[in-house]
Amino acid sequence: MVVLINYLTLFCSPGSPWVTLTRSFLEFCVFGWENLPRTVLMYVTNAMLSQEIYFHSVICNSDEFKNTTVNGDLRYVVWDNPPKMDPHFLNTSDYEGIIQSGAAFARQFARNEPVLDMVDKKILNRGSNRVTPGAWCTGRRNWFTDPCSQWGDVNVLKPGPHLKKLSESVTGLLESWKSQTNQCR
């Protein structure tokens, strides 16, 4: 899974397929004003789990981007112990851990897992079969109508109460990043 952001950093765990990439880095990979992205792509095209090495290899070998990595993928995962090969399926007993982690993403969930309904209701304030509300919802707020039945400017953001935990997580990762001279090892 690749998530695009406009920050100055790439969030990832070494060897993780779960990365958050900057627009400028993706433009570098796609438009390739250097030959590096294409060269690495040729080497990893037929490799097993190439998604776990491509972006990491390009960013750590690019003079322009190699000092912009943050090793942390913003994911909440509970691994089997040992051998730490497969993540457990998260359930309602993991809800507090998910909340306290400050992670933006979590995995993995079984189909129709009730903890997903808890996340929808308690974190996203999302009703059944409705979109996640935001500041862009301009409809009337009453018992019978969905406030998001009418949309305003979808670019208007209003942070929810759980943003503080995510902000603390990202700040912690960035402070760790500032204290280290080179995340690419």
Helices and strands as residue ranges (DSSP letters): E 2-5, E 10-12, E 19-22, H 23-31, H 36-44, G 50-52, H 54-60, E 69-71, E 75-76, G 92-94, H 95-101, E 105-106, H 114-118, I 119-123, G 147-149, H 163-179
